[in-house]
Amino acid sequence: MLKIAIIHGPNPMDGKDMDGEITRLETEDEHEQHIVTLVDFLRRHYKDDQNLQQLKMTHPIQTACYVFTRLGDIVFIDTTGANPKSHVGIGTFMMPKELTEKQKVGLQKFQNQIADYNDVRIDYDIQYDEGFFDSQTLRGTGKNAVSVIDRYLEKVATSKKMK
């Protein structure tokens, strides 16, 4: 079962260029907390990054994901299992400040992998101040919830043209 997906940016993983590649963090234990899955992954694959190695199982998942976005990675948190009454796909993206061209392609590939999700949220322009997160948010719900990804990519393209 999918817990977290990372669409890598320019930051290497295990010394390799992973730009645009998708890493799926899956677990058989639907009750395993997202932070446990992510910290275990970090400890195995980012051994040289002291900031990432300092993350602990006690940190909120948003903090760990925020660190990834600061490195340029897109993080998707699957929260379908968080609502026991829900049988539809639910997930949240946390976006870095800028996307590479390869990440945009990877994001579109991942969009196809979650095409059946009925609730997709994208947090972008993420700010962290004195222990609180704030962001701009786009949300897609219903049959074509993943179309929010297209709206986000259009927004990114439009904002680049305006600069």
C-alpha positions as a printed NumPy array, in Angstrom:
array([[  0.   ,   0.   ,   0.   ],
       [  1.355,   3.429,  -0.976],
       [  2.257,   5.684,   1.954],
       [  4.484,   8.309,   0.385],
       [  5.819,   9.093,  -3.065],
       [  8.78 ,  11.318,  -3.813],
       [  9.262,  12.887,  -7.213],
       [ 12.911,  13.757,  -7.039],
       [ 14.373,  17.087,  -8.007],
       [ 17.987,  18.14 ,  -8.483],
       [ 19.165,  16.777,  -5.096],
       [ 20.979,  13.446,  -5.611],
       [ 19.948,  10.315,  -3.705],
       [ 22.61 ,   7.727,  -2.859],
       [ 24.958,   9.843,  -4.978],
       [ 22.788,   9.364,  -8.104],
       [ 20.943,  11.925, -10.204],
       [ 17.28 ,  11.093,  -9.659],
       [ 15.728,  14.238, -11.169],
       [ 12.174,  13.401, -12.269],
       [ 12.287,   9.831, -10.939],
       [  9.466,   8.589,  -8.72 ],
       [ 10.215,   6.705,  -5.519],
       [  7.21 ,   4.959,  -3.974],
       [  7.409,   4.189,  -0.265],
       [  4.994,   1.362,   0.404],
       [  4.128,  -0.719,   3.445],
       [  1.969,  -3.712,   4.224],
       [  1.064,  -2.204,   7.607],
       [ -1.757,   0.257,   6.982],
       [ -1.369,   1.532,  10.555],
       [  2.311,   2.445,  10.176],
       [  2.706,   6.178,  10.596],
       [  3.953,   8.127,   7.589],
       [  6.847,   9.573,   9.582],
       [  8.14 ,   6.067,  10.38 ],
       [  8.121,   5.15 ,   6.69 ],
       [  9.859,   8.387,   5.689],
       [ 12.512,   8.465,   8.419],
       [ 13.434,   4.831,   7.688],
       [ 13.84 ,   5.758,   4.018],
       [ 15.955,   8.824,   4.879],
       [ 18.281,   6.859,   7.102],
       [ 18.954,   4.349,   4.338],
       [ 19.312,   6.693,   1.355],
       [ 20.516,  10.1  ,   2.563],
       [ 23.33 ,   9.054,   4.888],
       [ 25.533,  12.006,   3.885],
       [ 22.876,  14.671,   4.539],
       [ 23.204,  15.632,   8.203],
       [ 19.996,  17.72 ,   8.197],
       [ 17.921,  14.784,   7.   ],
       [ 19.627,  12.401,   9.408],
       [ 18.477,  14.602,  12.31 ],
       [ 14.795,  13.969,  11.588],
       [ 13.193,  11.74 ,  14.177],
       [ 10.098,   9.568,  14.407],
       [  8.657,  12.186,  16.774],
       [  8.686,  14.98 ,  14.174],
       [  5.359,  15.766,  12.487],
       [  5.185,  14.355,   8.945],
       [  4.731,  17.894,   7.582],
       [  8.124,  18.889,   9.   ],
       [  9.877,  15.974,   7.319],
       [  8.108,  16.635,   4.015],
       [  8.942,  20.333,   4.239],
       [ 12.639,  19.456,   4.511],
       [ 12.305,  17.45 ,   1.286],
       [ 10.637,  20.37 ,  -0.509],
       [ 13.504,  22.632,   0.569],
       [ 15.808,  20.167,  -1.188],
       [ 13.712,  20.481,  -4.349],
       [ 11.68 ,  17.264,  -4.119],
       [  7.917,  16.852,  -4.512],
       [  6.364,  14.783,  -1.722],
       [  2.984,  13.032,  -1.952],
       [  1.39 ,  11.733,   1.234],
       [ -1.327,   9.126,   0.742],
       [ -3.856,   9.629,   3.545],
       [ -6.538,   7.236,   2.311],
       [ -6.132,   5.019,   5.374],
       [ -6.415,   7.965,   7.786],
       [-10.187,   7.957,   7.358],
       [-11.53 ,   4.484,   8.195],
       [-14.822,   5.246,   6.421],
       [-13.11 ,   6.235,   3.193],
       [-12.488,   3.769,   0.402],
       [-11.446,   6.39 ,  -2.146],
       [ -7.943,   7.656,  -2.75 ],
       [ -6.984,  10.727,  -0.75 ],
       [ -3.607,  12.438,  -0.857],
       [ -1.659,  15.649,  -0.454],
       [  1.286,  16.976,  -2.45 ],
       [  3.85 ,  19.292,  -0.883],
       [  5.654,  21.197,  -3.616],
       [  9.109,  22.77 ,  -3.729],
       [  9.514,  26.402,  -4.752],
       [ 10.508,  25.423,  -8.3  ],
       [ 10.05 ,  22.333, -10.457],
       [ 12.552,  20.992, -12.945],
       [ 11.338,  19.962, -16.384],
       [ 11.996,  16.314, -15.497],
       [  9.901,  16.697, -12.338],
       [  6.996,  18.022, -14.388],
       [  7.167,  14.886, -16.533],
       [  7.443,  12.702, -13.414],
       [  4.46 ,  14.486, -11.878],
       [  2.367,  13.759, -14.967],
       [  3.403,  10.076, -14.845],
       [  2.454,   9.922, -11.182],
       [ -0.852,  11.6  , -11.999],
       [ -1.7  ,   8.534, -14.091],
       [ -0.805,   6.252, -11.169],
       [ -3.305,   8.001,  -8.875],
       [ -5.986,   8.626, -11.515],
       [ -8.638,   6.916,  -9.371],
       [ -8.121,   9.2  ,  -6.354],
       [-11.16 ,  11.289,  -5.423],
       [ -9.496,  13.913,  -3.23 ],
       [ -6.143,  15.449,  -4.156],
       [ -4.661,  18.51 ,  -2.501],
       [ -1.577,  20.483,  -3.506],
       [  0.228,  22.707,  -1.004],
       [  2.694,  25.127,  -2.597],
       [  4.482,  28.378,  -1.685],
       [  4.984,  26.705,   1.678],
       [  6.189,  28.919,   4.516],
       [  7.361,  27.777,   7.928],
       [  7.451,  30.336,  10.715],
       [  7.825,  29.739,  14.45 ],
       [  6.53 ,  26.177,  14.28 ],
       [  3.586,  26.866,  11.968],
       [  3.119,  26.   ,   8.304],
       [  1.247,  28.157,   5.836],
       [  0.775,  27.556,   2.123],
       [ -1.283,  28.231,  -0.932],
       [ -3.576,  25.304,  -1.676],
       [ -5.322,  23.837,  -4.704],
       [ -7.748,  20.969,  -4.303],
       [ -9.428,  18.543,  -6.657],
       [-12.347,  16.381,  -5.612],
       [-14.618,  13.891,  -7.313],
       [-14.092,  11.723, -10.374],
       [-11.393,  13.891, -11.941],
       [ -9.642,  15.041,  -8.761],
       [ -6.176,  14.574, -10.244],
       [ -6.89 ,  17.333, -12.779],
       [ -5.763,  19.634,  -9.963],
       [ -2.234,  18.662, -11.042],
       [ -2.863,  20.141, -14.493],
       [ -4.215,  23.317, -12.856],
       [ -1.109,  23.536, -10.704],
       [  1.238,  23.085, -13.687],
       [ -0.681,  25.774, -15.604],
       [ -0.382,  28.093, -12.602],
       [  3.37 ,  27.46 , -12.389],
       [  3.787,  28.131, -16.128],
       [  1.725,  31.331, -15.905],
       [  3.616,  32.658, -12.887],
       [  6.961,  32.056, -14.649],
       [  5.778,  34.07 , -17.651],
       [  4.801,  36.947, -15.373],
       [  8.299,  37.187, -13.816]])
